[in-house]
Structure formats: structure tokens, C-alpha cells
Amino acid sequence: MFLLMQASSGGAKELASHVAEIPGVVDAQVTSGPYDVIGRVDVGGPVAARSVVEAVRTSRRLTRLAVCSPMGTGL
């Protein structure tokens, strides 16, 4: 599963650092383009994925979140 995140002004590094510490997130990188941070999540199923997304939504620098699941994964 991939997380596409927009951060408040100047907050991309802080957002990436916070998200990278969430269990289940295997990578979080600051990027350029329409999204400021892209995260990759590796979890066992939809319940765990939902838990990660809920934790990401608590990030104080997060302004927008898009969750993308690879086809055929059941997430």
C-alpha cells in the first residue's frame, strides 16, 4: 500500500519522520510534485492497514492523504 501525503508549509520533513516511525510503514520519503511525502506500507491485512492509516491521520503536519492499494492485494 502507498500513502501520498501533502504537508503544511515547511512540514514535509517532519511529516516524513513521523510517518516513518509508525509500525507497518517501511519507507517514507520527501518528494517534489503534487505530494510532499510518499510512504510505503507493508502489513498483513486490511485491519492492520486501517490501523496504519489512522495513525498517519494523527500527524499534525498532514493536510491531505491519498491511500493507494496495489490491485489484487485485498488491502
C-alpha positions in Angstrom: 0.0 0.0 0.0 1.2 3.5 -0.8 0.5 6.7 1.1 0.5 10.0 -0.9 0.7 12.9 1.6 0.6 16.7 1.4 2.2 18.6 4.3 1.6 22.0 5.7 4.0 24.7 4.6 7.6 23.7 5.6 6.4 20.5 7.2 7.4 17.7 4.7 10.5 16.6 6.6 8.7 16.5 9.9 5.8 14.6 8.4 8.1 12.0 6.7 10.0 11.5 10.0 6.7 11.0 12.0 5.2 8.6 9.4 8.4 6.6 9.2 8.2 5.7 12.9 4.7 4.2 12.6 4.7 0.4 12.8 4.0 -1.1 9.3 5.5 1.9 7.4 8.6 0.6 5.7 9.6 3.8 4.0 8.6 7.5 3.9 10.4 9.9 1.6 10.1 13.6 0.9 9.3 14.2 -2.8 8.7 17.0 -5.2 5.4 17.3 -7.2 1.8 17.3 -6.1 2.6 15.3 -3.0 5.2 16.2 -0.4 5.8 12.7 1.1 5.3 9.2 -0.2 5.1 6.3 2.2 5.2 2.6 1.6 3.3 0.3 4.0 3.7 -3.5 4.3 1.1 -5.1 6.6 -0.7 -8.4 6.8 -4.2 -7.4 6.0 -6.9 -4.8 5.9 -7.2 -4.4 9.7 -3.5 -3.6 10.1 -3.7 -1.3 7.1 -6.5 0.6 8.6 -4.6 1.0 11.8 -1.6 2.5 9.9 -3.8 4.9 8.1 -5.5 6.0 11.3 -2.0 6.6 12.9 -0.9 8.6 9.8 -4.0 10.8 10.0 -2.9 12.0 13.5 0.2 13.6 12.0 0.0 17.3 12.8 1.7 18.4 9.6 -0.6 16.3 7.4 -3.1 18.3 5.2 -4.1 15.7 2.7 -3.8 11.9 2.4 -4.4 9.6 -0.5 -4.2 5.8 0.1 -3.3 3.6 -2.9 -3.6 -0.2 -2.7 -1.9 -2.3 -5.4 -4.5 -4.3 -7.4 -5.2 -7.8 -6.2 -3.8 -7.4 -2.7 -7.1 -7.2 -0.8 -6.0 -4.1 1.1 
